[in-house]
Amino acid sequence: MGGKEKALVLIRDMLPALIVLLVIWCAGRLAEVLAGVLPSFNCPVTLGNLLGGILLLAGAEGLITLLTKYAFANSRSFNKKWAAVLVIVFIAAVCVNYLLTYKVFSIHLGAAEC
């Protein structure tokens, strides 16, 4: 497979994960609006949301690759170093999401949900 095909396969694999992540984010923001944490349906998207989402998607892709690469191998060939890196990536994604609060733009939840 050439570079162009690999890029298209990566995009094809990442789009469903991105959609699931956006639905979870919208549901969480809707719960915040209904609980009274956010004053209106105009929800801010922070830099932490964007970077955390990118880290989550990259970590999920790495986890799937790690699990499928060693699915039929013996248990001793599982790469524990990459597993540790993925744990650090997931922890960093959560920390970045909560610590970087710079507002990049806002989305009205009425326009975001179908």
Secondary structure, DSSP 4 states (H G I P E B T S, - for coil): --HHHHHHHHHHHHHHHHHHHHHHHHHHHHHHHHHTSSSSSEEEEEHHHHHHHHHHHHHHHHHHHHHHHTTTS-GGG--HHHHHHHHHHHHHHHHHHHH---EEEEEEHHHH--
